Amino acid sequence: MATSLKVLIVGGGIAGLSLAIFLERAGIEYTILEKAKEFRAWGASIALSPQVLRVFDQLGMLSELQEFGIIFTSGVYYKQDMTKIGAVDLSNYEERWLLSKVPAEKIQWGKRILRTLQNENGAKVFCSDGTDFDADILIGADGAYSAVRQSLYKNLALKNYPLPKSDTDPLRFDQFGLLGITKPLDDVYPELKNATKTHMCIIIASEKPYIAYVRKLKGGRIGWTLCGELLDAELHEQDNSFRFSDWEGESIENIRKDIDSLLTPLGETMANLIENTECISKVMLEDKLFITWHSGRTCLIGDAAHKLVPAAGQGANQSILDAICMANLLHEMPSKSSTDIERVFEKFYAIRFPTAKKAIEGSARLSSLISKRGFIGNTLRSIVLNLPGAITQKAVDAINSGRPILNYVDPIPVQGTVPNTSLPHHLSTDSEAI
Ligand SMILES: Cc1cc2nc3c(=O)[nH]c(=O)nc-3n(C[C@H](O)[C@H](O)[C@H](O)COP(=O)(O)OP(=O)(O)OC[C@H]3O[C@@H](n4cnc5c(N)ncnc54)[C@H](O)[C@@H]3O)c2cc1C
């Protein structure tokens, strides 16, 4: 391992925090710079897959995470009239959170990165409050609208580096998601009090272009997401400020008219769930695979490199897989010379790009299956969601079978009967992840 290596992680989301936890265990020095002034929950619940649960098991975090997570046993698809279309078995899915595992002094809050620079000797970032930070390595884990990526691409363009056109095209989205978690409703739904298992209910509205995802959470709460198509006017004013904001009450009224009668399998209408939710966030839904992930001492991970639509619940899992791979390779990096750093990033790209590409293609297919309207959409869904269990199981296994761990922490056996298909990530071998 390179001595006195300093890593700067921009972004304290799932990718940045996961990498921080893994570097902490590797004894590698790091700092997270996060633009938010403090941690803020934005009302989403995340489904983590067996692909990444193994590493948390290895770190001894699984049982603790189980305490506030709930196990998803299946995804069940409903028509608007609550008839079931079909189900996909997702046994062993759980949701978790990471922040408490990173020492407080390693995160600097309120640091919005505006631009970055790098040369043979190091990397530097400049923040909106006038401060700057130096490091040997810069990791851009700052999400889909990554400032690190924009700065990296700008600097590459200045050097006439041939960036693929798709890298510089703006993100396009034509769907939004409203999301929230209700207050405890266990007085209304006593069965929610001690719920440990649930399924994700996916309701495909027929009269209006909405898809609702609802699931029971621990503590009697219900997590919900409502996805819909953007209005023409919104499509024309796509700017970055619009991408993520608390949703104003006034705007919600427009949508509420449409979904007032949209039932959920939990017996409540979507309107009731919204009424029982204090903080509702709005996100734009888009998918994009960036081709250029690294140059010099800078590398992108998570949504900054590959943005998935949430239909398949894979974005956070892919971000954590990035972090596992990056930590393994950094741990083996012999020195902090530019050559060794570039070797690590090249290997990281060789391992992670094909897997992220496959995940994006898969989630785009699922998203189109769910959102296709009319006779063709209904017929396709009835066929695909009622395929024999063995076929859907095989597809789910193919997504989840690669379960990498950290090379430098005591190994743990693979749980379950599905063999692990992920090879160890090593700098000097032909390892690859699936
Ligand atoms: C509705 C919805 C449901 C989802 N459900 C699932 C699911 O069930 N399972 C799943 O696997 N995935 C799911 N996802 C996807 C998942 O949430 C994302 O893929 C994941 O959060 C990406 O993590 P990240 O750390 O790369 O980026 P982000 O979570 O976007 O984090 C980036 C961080 O960087 C910070 N930042 C940004 N710019 C700057 C800057 N200039 N300077 C400093 N800091 C900056 C941000 O404040 C943020 O904290 C869902 C997504 C949505 C929208």
The ligand as a Tripos MOL2 file, in Angstrom:
@<TRIPOS>MOLECULE
LIG
   53    58     1     0     0
SMALL
NO_CHARGES

@<TRIPOS>ATOM
      1 C1        -36.7610    7.6240   -6.2630 C.3       1 LIG1
      2 C2        -35.4800    6.8530   -6.2230 C.ar      1 LIG1
      3 C3        -35.4540    5.5700   -5.6730 C.ar      1 LIG1
      4 C4        -34.2780    4.8200   -5.6900 C.ar      1 LIG1
      5 N1        -34.2870    3.5640   -5.1730 N.ar      1 LIG1
      6 C5        -33.1740    2.8140   -5.2040 C.ar      1 LIG1
      7 C6        -33.1390    1.5010   -4.6420 C.ar      1 LIG1
      8 O1        -34.1190    1.0200   -4.0990 O.2       1 LIG1
      9 N2        -31.9800    0.7820   -4.7290 N.ar      1 LIG1
     10 C7        -30.8620    1.3130   -5.3190 C.ar      1 LIG1
     11 O2        -29.8400    0.6090   -5.3920 O.2       1 LIG1
     12 N3        -30.8530    2.5770   -5.8240 N.ar      1 LIG1
     13 C8        -31.9620    3.3230   -5.7770 C.ar      1 LIG1
     14 N4        -31.9460    4.5910   -6.2740 N.ar      1 LIG1
     15 C9        -30.6910    5.1370   -6.8450 C.3       1 LIG1
     16 C10       -29.7680    5.6460   -5.7510 C.3       1 LIG1
     17 O3        -30.4630    6.4920   -4.8700 O.3       1 LIG1
     18 C11       -28.5730    6.3840   -6.3680 C.3       1 LIG1
     19 O4        -28.0190    5.6020   -7.3900 O.3       1 LIG1
     20 C12       -27.4980    6.6370   -5.3020 C.3       1 LIG1
     21 O5        -28.0390    7.4360   -4.2790 O.3       1 LIG1
     22 C13       -26.2890    7.3310   -5.9310 C.3       1 LIG1
     23 O6        -25.3680    7.5990   -4.9180 O.3       1 LIG1
     24 P1        -24.1690    8.6240   -5.1390 P.3       1 LIG1
     25 O7        -23.4850    8.7030   -3.8310 O.co2     1 LIG1
     26 O8        -23.3940    8.2480   -6.3430 O.co2     1 LIG1
     27 O9        -24.8640   10.0060   -5.5100 O.3       1 LIG1
     28 P2        -25.8080   10.9380   -4.6260 P.3       1 LIG1
     29 O10       -26.6770   10.1320   -3.7390 O.co2     1 LIG1
     30 O11       -26.4520   11.8810   -5.5760 O.co2     1 LIG1
     31 O12       -24.7930   11.7210   -3.6870 O.3       1 LIG1
     32 C14       -23.9840   12.7500   -4.1640 C.3       1 LIG1
     33 C15       -23.5670   13.6250   -2.9900 C.3       1 LIG1
     34 O13       -22.6740   14.6160   -3.4720 O.3       1 LIG1
     35 C16       -23.0420   15.8690   -2.9370 C.3       1 LIG1
     36 N5        -22.6120   16.8940   -3.9210 N.ar      1 LIG1
     37 C17       -23.1340   17.1410   -5.1380 C.ar      1 LIG1
     38 N6        -22.4770   18.1350   -5.7470 N.ar      1 LIG1
     39 C18       -21.5020   18.5260   -4.8940 C.ar      1 LIG1
     40 C19       -20.4840   19.5220   -4.9710 C.ar      1 LIG1
     41 N7        -20.3500   20.3270   -6.0270 N.pl3     1 LIG1
     42 N8        -19.6480   19.6660   -3.9170 N.ar      1 LIG1
     43 C20       -19.7590   18.8520   -2.8280 C.ar      1 LIG1
     44 N9        -20.7240   17.8980   -2.7060 N.ar      1 LIG1
     45 C21       -21.5680   17.7300   -3.7380 C.ar      1 LIG1
     46 C22       -24.5600   15.8050   -2.8020 C.3       1 LIG1
     47 O14       -25.0480   16.7270   -1.8470 O.3       1 LIG1
     48 C23       -24.7470   14.3490   -2.3490 C.3       1 LIG1
     49 O15       -24.6710   14.2160   -0.9470 O.3       1 LIG1
     50 C24       -33.1040    5.3690   -6.2600 C.ar      1 LIG1
     51 C25       -33.1050    6.6710   -6.7780 C.ar      1 LIG1
     52 C26       -34.2880    7.4060   -6.7660 C.ar      1 LIG1
     53 C27       -34.2760    8.7970   -7.3580 C.3       1 LIG1
@<TRIPOS>BOND
     1     1     2 1
     2     2     3 ar
     3     2    52 ar
     4     3     4 ar
     5     4     5 ar
     6     4    50 ar
     7     5     6 ar
     8     6     7 ar
     9     6    13 1
    10     7     8 2
    11     7     9 ar
    12     9    10 ar
    13    10    11 2
    14    10    12 ar
    15    12    13 ar
    16    13    14 ar
    17    14    15 1
    18    14    50 ar
    19    15    16 1
    20    16    17 1
    21    16    18 1
    22    18    19 1
    23    18    20 1
    24    20    21 1
    25    20    22 1
    26    22    23 1
    27    23    24 1
    28    24    25 2
    29    24    26 1
    30    24    27 1
    31    27    28 1
    32    28    29 2
    33    28    30 1
    34    28    31 1
    35    31    32 1
    36    32    33 1
    37    33    34 1
    38    33    48 1
    39    34    35 1
    40    35    36 1
    41    35    46 1
    42    36    37 ar
    43    36    45 ar
    44    37    38 ar
    45    38    39 ar
    46    39    40 ar
    47    39    45 ar
    48    40    41 1
    49    40    42 ar
    50    42    43 ar
    51    43    44 ar
    52    44    45 ar
    53    46    47 1
    54    46    48 1
    55    48    49 1
    56    50    51 ar
    57    51    52 ar
    58    52    53 1
@<TRIPOS>SUBSTRUCTURE
     1 LIG1         1 GROUP 0 **** ****
